[in-house]
Amino acid sequence: MIFGLLKPYPSPLITGRGIDLDFAMLAGCLALLGLGLVMITSASSEVAAAQSGNPLYHMIRHLIYVVLGLGACVMTMMVPIATWQRLGWMMLVGAFGLLVLVLVPGIGREVNGSMRWIGFGFFNVQPSEIAKVFVVIYLAGYLVRRQREVRESWMGFFKPFIVLLPMAGLLLMEPDFGATVVMMGAAAAMLFLGGVGLFRFSLMVILAVGAVFLLVQAQPYRMARLITFTDPWADQFGSGYQLTQALIAFGRGEWLGVGLGNSVQKQFYLPEAHTDFVFSVLAEELGVFGSLATVALFVFVSVRAMYIGLWAERARQFFAAYMAYGLAFLWIGQFLINIGVNVGLLPTKGLTLPFLSYGGSSLVICCICLGLLLRIEWESRTHLGSEETEFSESDFAEEPAHGR
């Protein structure tokens, strides 16, 4: 029934040529999903056995999230990009509503001192993951509507921050410093690609660095993390414990790793081994070569996402282009921060690794982003997808061969 309702709007899944997707992008993300499932199974087995008596408990839950995520990806590909553009302001209002709700006692769930989740029985929803994507969609629409104003006036440059700063404030109240940095970084990159002058962009960067410095100074635990990561061995059984255990995992892995499933650090030495620090377990079990292959996959899907934005821009589909750029920078930001934390280049932050880390909200949102990118690539390649235009299957009978 759902596919019947959406059939009037062509999609990469319903064409005269069958399924018409960017298979390179799809293959890269599916490879990350498969690797993530394998690593979650390995990294969580000891913890799951101790907590629930079933060593596959987290693997089963993660597999459910993968299925839900792929289903959400398919449904996302069925929706025209023009629909997302039209509903951008509603999504922004919804994002604010979720970020307020998660702070309400009795609705938001507190885990490890942070109110970041809303419980729905079997599942926990993390509003910050949804809010980041909704901000990208809204900001892409703003850059299209106010393109000349953004490029030529200070007011057009500052208006988005009327929305972004309150949202950042709500994220910091959870607190979720990592999500705030990723969201603001993606927004800044979108503004730059949208045509903001170099002087105004440089001023924004200076202000952002100053704001980060003040935020770090405002909370003692943030300053402690900043000091600890520079020399975690100075307090290896205290504030530096998590990072030192992660570094031990990297050291044990050497070039070829200790073998899949043979990690020692996952056996209650490394906290959050299947969530924020799954990359450390991967490095221990698969070694330098496995780690570099994983990073190469991340680089591939990120660069591919940027190229999808470039192709949309060349097709003069500017909303789709800005949205693709924003989604790409969300992935890039999380990749860099999570891996930087794991190897000790950045202070410890609770930020998941896209497609790999255990976590339902993050995984489903990543799959939705994939669906959006696949839809954008298809629309830019076929020059179709406008919801104001009626299409039939005959429109796709003579499509050119996939050239990307």
Secondary structure, DSSP 8 states (H G I E B T S, - for coil): -HHHHHTTS-BTTBSTTS----HHHHHHHHHHHHHHHHHHHHHHHHHHHHHHS-TTHHHHHHHHHHHHHHHHHHHHHTS-HHHHHHTHHHHHHHHHHHHHHTTSBTTEEEETTEEEEEEETTEEE-HHHHHHHHHHHHHHHHHHHTHHHHHH-HHHHHHHHHHHHHHHHHHHHTT-HHHHHHHHHHHHHHHHHTT--HHHHHHHHHHHHHHHHHHHHH-HHHHHHHHHHHSGGGGTTTTTHHHHHHHHHHHHHTTT-S-TT--STTTTTSTTTTTTTHHHHHHHHHHHHHHHHHHHHHHHHHHHHHHHHHHHHHTT-HHHHHHHHHHHHHHHHHHHHHHHHHTTSS-------TTTSS-HHHHHHHHHHHHHHHHHHHHHHHT---TTS---GGGGTT------
